[in-house]
């Protein structure tokens, strides 16, 4: 294993070890080339508060320069899961960086926090530049879209632990929120509205089941539910980034937000509700995504099964008082998110 992008600062030692290390299955030169590719991409994600660049033992960030005085730090870690295996099978890596970043920063925003910086972990059996460069570039692109700096990470080449061509991804994000802006608020009450933002697709959950359902199918063939693209591309549609609409909603003064990941609405909404509160969902009000209808039929899954596993079309949910709904809708529209919908209420 090598620290971020772990070849920097140790080149003389690496040169002496490179022949024997390469014989053991680790190619230091390939890692150094990957660092060179990543460095300008990471630099493009710098924002207020960024200090230094890649290559240190740790990334540096100045909270005061980012405009945070009396703020609370919020941290999240996540991965992409077995969606990686589908990407490897389809040889399609373009959206994995967005998946990784979104799974972390969306979890920060639900607590009202502005994402500040991100670190990634990329581990593989053998560094193969055609995949690694696309993955790391997409991580940098997603960080830039989310407004957070890519401060560093870890690239590890570990033959024997991973088969050649296989890899794993993990991400770590830190954000900050003013002490009086932390969500969820404790005053969630009966009659408060549930506002949803559509998912872009499966996002990054349920892929162990998805892979079982599609076993033997041609990923390069047109998707039965979206024939303009391949089945592989449709299934690998990246997770939607909800940072901009989430921060816009937080400024309106909404009461809670929830990132709808594994377990769907039934597991993720209760995480932001106070004791004695539940939700009443109007399932018919949720915009249907054809991919879910198709999976339900192909997998012989009931609606209850689907709702317990997938987001079924709601990627992000918000709780607001009825009196604040118009202001919230205007704020979302100004954040270029005009696709929100009411799908239930608190009871």
Buried (B, 14 or more C-beta within 10 A) or exposed (E): EBBBBBBBEEEEEBEEBBEEBEEEEBBBEBBBBBBEBBBEBBBEBBBEBBEEBBBBEEBBBEBEEBEBEEBBEBEBEBBBBBBBBBBBEBEBBBBBBBBBBBBBBBBBBBBBBBBBBBBBBBBBBBBEEEBBBBBBBBBBBBBBBBBBBBBBBBBBBBBEEBEEEBBBBBBBBBBBBBEEBBBBBEEBBEEBBBBBBBBBBBBBBBBEBBBEBBEEBEBEEBBBBBEEEBBBBBBBBBBBBBBBBBBBBBBBBBBBBBBBBBBBBBBBBEEBBBEEBEBEBEEEEBEEBEBBEBBBEBBEBEEEBBBBBBBBBBBBBBBBBEEBBEBBBEBBBEBEBEEBBBBBBBE
